[in-house]
Amino acid sequence: MKLFTSPTSPYARLVRVTLIEKHLQDRVDYRFVDPWASPAELLAVNTNCRVPTLVMPSGQVLTEAGVIVLFLERRYPEPRLMPRDAVERVHARLGQALGCVDAGVGVITERRYGDPDTPLARRRFEALRRATDSVADDVDPGASAQDPDLGDLAAALALDWVRFRFGAEVPWRDRQPAVGDWLDQLLGRMSFAATTPPDA
């Protein structure tokens, strides 16, 4: 498999974390690219020029983090990241976490390329705050970090990314210290330690 990825993309990090949790990292050729630079190699397999993009040995191309991690869970079911009795909950938490990241990416894009004082920019920031609180509220801080499911991994990734990108602007840990402790345990896993963004 070939994975087009970026060291700072939260979407790509979710796929990289999942690959490590499934012990598949050595079966992947990682291609680190800057999607904003529209590299020809990435454009050749994904006209949207987005990471993550996973190219299978057959040549089939999979795009979008949610699609890729659910494919990996189905194609490589062990070790299981989606307990049979919690499929709906894991799907819900995955969507919730990716929605939080989407809101944050919208804020960053507006600030970088638009006007951060427009009603749209303010609406996106409020969506980010609500989404972050929602992800944190849905964490069970008493859950063991030794056996996380895909919902746990996605929630941890989203909360850590909000901390990384927005710091004091979205101080979710002040309200949810027990969830912060839970996150610290998850971040100690090899899958997260090996995919920490630069300057985090």
Summary of the structure (lengths in Angstrom):
residues: 200
radius of gyration: 16.6
end to end distance: 27.8
largest distance: 47.7
contacts: 603
relative contact order: 0.14
helix: 60%
strand: 7%
